[in-house]
Amino acid sequence: MTVDQSSPQTTEDFPFGPDHETWEEILQSQGLHNGQAGLVSGPLKNPTHEYPEEPGIDARDFQIAGHALTDVQRRRALDSMARYLTYKRDHMLGYQFSQDTDGSRRDLSRFLDFHVNNMGDPFDRGGYKPNTRVAERAVLDYYASLWHAEWPHNPKNGESYWGYMTSMGSTEANLYALWNARDYLAGKMLLKTKSDGKQTLTYVEPETSPKNEKLVTPVVFYSQDTHYSFGKGMRVLGMYNVYGAAQKFKYMNEKCPIGDGWEGCRDGVPSNKDGEVDIDKLYKLVKFFVEKEHPILVSLNYGSTFKGAHDHVEEICHKLLPLFEPQHLEHELTFGPKQKVTRRRFWIHVDGALGAGYGPFMRMASAEPHVFHWTPEVTLPAFDFGVRARTKKGKSVDMVSSISMSGHKWPGVPWPCSLYMSKVKYQMAPPAEVPVIGSKDTTFAGSRNGFSPLVMWNALAQLSYSDQVERCRIATELAEYMERRLKEIDITPSLEVARTPGSFSVRFRRPNARLLAKWSMSEVGDHVHAFVMPSTTREEIDELVYDLQTSDAFIEPAPHIEHEESFEAQLAALPSVELADGFISLGGVPISGRGME
């Protein structure tokens, strides 16, 4: 690569870094001057003026230039970050992340001296030996038991579970579910083939004619309360929701099976006021696309992002199964004169980012209150691999194909991680083995964080089932306490306090930006929510209640940072585009709502 040094970049003269030097002074300290500045690019503007301000942190302390920071400067920056995070941890009510992670540092800090990497399939030995696969498999087995899967993992048993721990949160697990479901429902698979006398693995799709494209194009159904990352995953994978499929396959001229019309499905299947998917509308929409011969992918929420709702997975499965009989239960696909495979044509995924972590223990307490000395306010619906429904002929069918769950939400670890779990029979087998890593290439990422399984294992190893139920009881009682305290606030207009039964989320009218920032609150329209986790204290709730009763709690001050422009203002400045006839929507992109703008 050739670097153009003929015209060094011109930068403004402003202090940069902890020493408050100009960029030119920094370059000169490294011997880069007199035209050599072209070896790197300089800042066109002052980053501290261009990036959002974080009160309590001087961004210049973290700016890295050509020379190393001194130990004093580096520790000063880290100390300021520690103070900032400590304050935010003690005032964190807006997101469903447990802050109870003290044991991680005490027990596991020594493992930071190792590069642990769980690249490849968790059930292989792998070529890279400094890994934590033993801990990862133990964590997977733990949840396989809670989720009524067949375990331990057995690659020769189609009903056995398969899964892995991701390096991201449930976004990765949901993305993998979409990817796995898309290819399974489209009939794709890996086959051993011969080419020029050599055996190889080839990724193939079944024989179809252009007029039968719909037979291998799944339609994705998810509620309007689904996490925003699900729609993002669909766009990455080129998949269609109800609205997009209706456009692509020219169904827009037909009557929409629900009263909301096709436009009412742009952002997903409508939900009820508590955040649960509207089962009747879901049924009617699925029926429409089953009759059009599309494969069906339904994603259900178990502890949704904003309202903490639990879709009635078992009820939905019983209602949908008759629609899938008989052609969606067994469908033969042809790959060649001697290669045929039979697959079902529906996939039900459960996004249990939060709820799949605590749901099994809530259900334990409901079933055996005398054992756990507590009866939850509601019995949460069944949601896992144990959910079965019977066909008209009496055959028992396992309905749930995959589950995702976030470990940083429950039981709580210091950084994002998640689990994806499905069954061996749904894998795109036989998986390819990559010589570089000495393991089957079955996971989304190549290198995978080997520290997360160890942290998850350490958290779970300290908690009995009774301990987990107790954490659920504490969180529930704290949520009830917050709901009661907020309803006691007498202001006009009212706070509009609401809470979905069985949820740890309490919703109320949006306060000003100062309080949103103080409590890290997530907003949807004119409302926010507070998620009460086992690490939440009554003192935090009482402080929030006090803050909401101050005279300016719902008054927005005039903006004081000139360069900071709201997202709404940026959106308003964009020109509107009139789309041409025949365009295909891939689904609306939420710009508000879903709780995670």
C-alpha positions, -999 to 999 in steps of 0.1 A, spaced: 0 0 0 13 35 -9 7 63 15 2 98 -1 24 122 19 22 151 -6 -5 170 13 -5 164 51 -40 167 66 -48 200 81 -62 198 117 -76 224 140 -54 236 169 -69 222 201 -57 202 231 -58 164 227 -51 137 253 -44 139 290 -14 162 285 -36 187 265 -10 188 237 -19 197 201 -18 170 175 13 186 159 31 185 193 22 148 197 35 140 162 67 159 169 72 139 201 73 108 180 96 122 153 68 126 128 70 161 114 82 180 83 57 162 60 59 129 78 25 136 93 10 119 62 18 85 78 -13 90 101 -44 111 98 -52 138 123 -85 148 138 -105 173 117 -124 185 147 -121 182 185 -136 148 194 -146 160 228 -170 184 211 -183 159 185 -191 129 208 -218 127 235 -206 139 269 -206 115 298 -208 135 331 -181 125 355 -156 115 328 -131 137 310 -129 121 275 -94 136 271 -81 113 298 -90 84 275 -77 98 242 -48 77 228 -22 92 206 12 83 194 29 81 228 19 58 257 2 73 287 21 73 319 11 49 347 -3 79 366 -24 90 336 -37 55 328 -47 48 364 -64 82 367 -85 74 337 -94 39 350 -102 54 384 -126 79 369 -142 51 349 -146 30 380 -163 59 399 -186 65 369 -196 29 367 -201 25 404 -225 55 404 -244 41 373 -246 7 388 -261 20 420 -287 40 399 -295 15 372 -333 7 369 -340 10 332 -326 -23 318 -330 -59 327 -294 -64 336 -285 -79 370 -258 -59 388 -249 -86 413 -216 -97 399 -193 -94 430 -182 -130 429 -168 -128 394 -139 -106 404 -132 -125 436 -131 -160 420 -122 -154 384 -97 -124 381 -68 -149 379 -81 -162 346 -75 -129 329 -39 -141 327 -49 -166 300 -62 -162 265 -92 -186 266 -109 -192 233 -137 -217 226 -135 -216 189 -155 -242 171 -182 -266 183 -184 -268 221 -187 -307 219 -155 -312 200 -120 -314 215 -108 -286 192 -72 -278 182 -69 -248 205 -64 -263 239 -65 -232 262 -104 -233 263 -132 -236 288 -154 -261 268 -158 -283 299 -175 -253 317 -195 -244 286 -209 -280 283 -218 -280 319 -238 -247 315 -255 -260 284 -265 -293 302 -278 -272 331 -302 -253 308 -310 -284 287 -324 -299 319 -344 -268 329 -358 -265 293 -368 -302 291 -344 -311 264 -328 -346 260 -293 -345 274 -264 -349 275 -257 -339 239 -257 -369 215 -249 -362 179 -265 -395 168 -298 -387 185 -319 -362 165 -340 -354 196 -309 -345 216 -301 -309 222 -274 -290 205 -263 -254 214 -235 -231 223 -227 -199 243 -224 -168 221 -199 -140 224 -227 -114 220 -260 -111 238 -292 -127 226 -289 -107 193 -264 -133 182 -285 -162 195 -316 -148 177 -296 -142 145 -284 -178 146 -320 -190 152 -331 -170 121 -302 -183 100 -308 -220 111 -345 -217 106 -342 -200 72 -320 -227 58 -338 -256 74 -372 -244 61 -358 -236 27 -346 -272 25 -309 -264 24 -283 -289 37 -247 -300 36 -242 -331 15 -210 -351 8 -205 -350 -29 -179 -360 -55 -162 -336 -78 -133 -346 -101 -130 -378 -81 -126 -359 -48 -151 -361 -20 -162 -328 -5 -190 -312 15 -213 -291 -6 -240 -267 6 -271 -274 -16 -307 -264 -19 -336 -285 -33 -348 -285 -69 -375 -260 -73 -390 -241 -103 -392 -203 -102 -430 -205 -98 -425 -225 -66 -402 -199 -49 -427 -195 -21 -422 -231 -11 -387 -223 1 -393 -187 13 -402 -187 50 -424 -159 64 -414 -146 98 -440 -138 124 -431 -118 155 -451 -94 177 -448 -57 177 -432 -60 212 -404 -81 199 -368 -68 205 -356 -46 177 -326 -69 169 -350 -95 155 -359 -72 126 -323 -63 121 -314 -100 119 -341 -105 92 -326 -77 71 -291 -92 74 -304 -126 62 -328 -112 36 -359 -127 52 -395 -114 50 -420 -106 77 -458 -106 70 -458 -72 53 -427 -79 32 -439 -113 20 -473 -98 11 -455 -73 -11 -430 -97 -27 -455 -123 -36 -483 -98 -47 -507 -105 -18 -513 -68 -11 -543 -68 -34 -559 -95 -14 -578 -88 18 -556 -89 49 -569 -116 73 -569 -92 103 -588 -59 106 -556 -39 110 -548 -44 73 -514 -51 58 -501 -17 71 -510 -28 106 -484 -57 102 -455 -36 90 -438 -38 124 -450 -73 133 -481 -90 145 -502 -68 168 -498 -72 206 -523 -67 234 -519 -39 261 -497 -62 283 -472 -68 255 -483 -103 246 -488 -113 210 -525 -112 199 -531 -150 195 -562 -147 173 -545 -123 149 -513 -145 148 -535 -175 140 -553 -157 111 -520 -145 96 -503 -178 99 -533 -195 83 -532 -171 53 -495 -179 46 -499 -216 52 -526 -217 26 -502 -199 3 -478 -228 9 -450 -208 26 -429 -223 54 -436 -206 87 -412 -192 113 -429 -179 145 -408 -161 171 -424 -158 206 -413 -137 235 -407 -149 270 -400 -118 291 -402 -91 264 -380 -61 262 -402 -33 275 -432 -47 292 -417 -80 304 -446 -100 288 -447 -138 284 -463 -150 252 -485 -181 259 -462 -205 240 -481 -237 248 -515 -223 239 -502 -209 207 -486 -242 197 -519 -261 203 -537 -235 182 -513 -235 153 -506 -272 150 -539 -280 131 -529 -254 105 -497 -274 99 -514 -307 92 -506 -325 71 -483 -308 45 -463 -287 70 -455 -316 93 -438 -337 67 -425 -323 34 -403 -342 10 -374 -323 -7 -355 -336 -37 -317 -330 -42 -311 -355 -69 -322 -389 -83 -311 -407 -51 -312 -380 -25 -345 -370 -8 -351 -357 27 -383 -351 47 -386 -320 69 -413 -301 87 -423 -267 73 -426 -247 105 -402 -235 132 -411 -220 165 -384 -200 182 -386 -186 218 -368 -154 225 -363 -159 262 -335 -133 266 -347 -127 302 -376 -150 309 -359 -183 299 -334 -177 327 -359 -172 355 -391 -188 341 -382 -224 350 -378 -214 387 -411 -194 387 -428 -225 374 -412 -247 400 -425 -224 427 -460 -224 412 -460 -262 410 -445 -269 444 -452 -239 467 -448 -261 499 -413 -270 488 -402 -234 480 -423 -216 505 -437 -191 480 -465 -189 455 -459 -166 425 -487 -141 417 -493 -159 383 -482 -192 369 -460 -185 339 -468 -204 307 -447 -234 296 -423 -223 269 -396 -249 262 -387 -281 245 -412 -300 267 -441 -283 249 -460 -308 228 -492 -309 209 -513 -337 194 -523 -340 158 -558 -350 147 -546 -386 146 -533 -384 181 -496 -382 173 -475 -362 198 -454 -334 182 -426 -315 198 -433 -279 189 -404 -256 200 -374 -257 177 -350 -232 194 -345 -210 224 -323 -180 232 -314 -166 266 -291 -138 279 -267 -148 307 -260 -111 316 -297 -107 324 -302 -138 344 -284 -150 365 -262 -120 357 -226 -118 345 -204 -87 340 -207 -85 302 -231 -96 274 -233 -133 266 -261 -157 256 -271 -192 249 -286 -207 217 -302 -241 220 -319 -263 194 -320 -300 185 -296 -321 165 -323 -329 140 -325 -292 130 -287 -288 124 -275 -284 88 -256 -317 92 -231 -330 85 -212 -300 96 -178 -292 80 -146 -296 100 -122 -267 96 -85 -279 96 -73 -246 111 -93 -250 143 -97 -288 144 -134 -285 151 -167 -286 133 -177 -251 121 -212 -251 137 -212 -218 155 -218 -183 141 -184 -169 153 -151 -184 147 -133 -174 178 -156 -174 208 -152 -158 242 -140 -186 265 -144 -164 296 -182 -161 295 -188 -199 300 -165 -198 331 -183 -168 345 -217 -183 339 -206 -216 354 -193 -198 385 -226 -180 390 -248 -211 385 -225 -232 407 -233 -210 437 -271 -212 433 -294 -241 442 -329 -243 427 -341 -229 460 -317 -200 457 -329 -193 422 -366 -193 434 -356 -170 462 -341 -145 437 -373 -146 417 -393 -140 449 -371 -110 458 -374 -95 423 -412 -100 423 -417 -84 457 -395 -55 447 -415 -50 415 -447 -50 435 -432 -25 460 -421 -2 432 -455 -4 415 -472 4 449 -448 33 457 -452 49 422 -490 47 424 -489 66 457 -474 96 440 -502 122 436 -494 144 407 -513 158 377 -513 144 351 -509 110 367 -478 87 363 -499 61 344 -482 33 363 -487 -2 348 -472 -36 353 -478 -69 334 -486 -97 359 -455 -119 365 -432 -92 351 -403 -75 368 -409 -44 346 -429 -13 359 -440 13 334 -448 49 340 -449 84 324 -416 97 310 -397 121 333 -372 146 321 -338 138 304 -319 144 336 -337 116 354 -336 94 324 -298 97 324 -295 93 362 -314 61 363 -304 48 328 -341 45 318 -353 31 286 -382 51 269 -409 42 245 -429 72 234 -442 90 264 -434 62 288 -404 46 304 -399 13 323 -379 3 354 -367 -33 355 -364 -46 391 -338 -73 394 -326 -92 425 -297 -68 428 -321 -38 431 -327 -23 466 -356 -6 482 -334 23 488 -329 28 451 -367 26 445 -373 51 473 -347 75 458 -364 72 424 -398 79 440 -383 110 457 -368 122 424 -401 119 406 -417 142 431 -393 170 427 -408 202 411 -389 198 378 -391 161 374 -413 164 343 -399 197 329 -373 196 302 -347 224 304 -336 241 272 -307 222 254 -273 235 265 -251 216 241 -253 232 207 -236 205 187 -259 177 201 -289 171 178 -317 148 188 -325 118 167 -360 132 160 -344 164 146 -320 144 124 -349 123 111 -370 154 104 -342 168 83 -341 138 60 -360 142 28 -390 119 23 -389 95 -6 -419 85 -27 -413 48 -36 -418 34 -70 -446 9 -78 -436 -26 -70 -411 -19 -43 -407 -46 -17 -406 -37 20 -383 -58 42 -403 -45 72 -405 -13 91 -374 -3 111 -385 10 145 -373 45 153 -390 45 187 -403 18 209 -390 -17 216 -372 0 245 -336 1 231 -333 31 207 
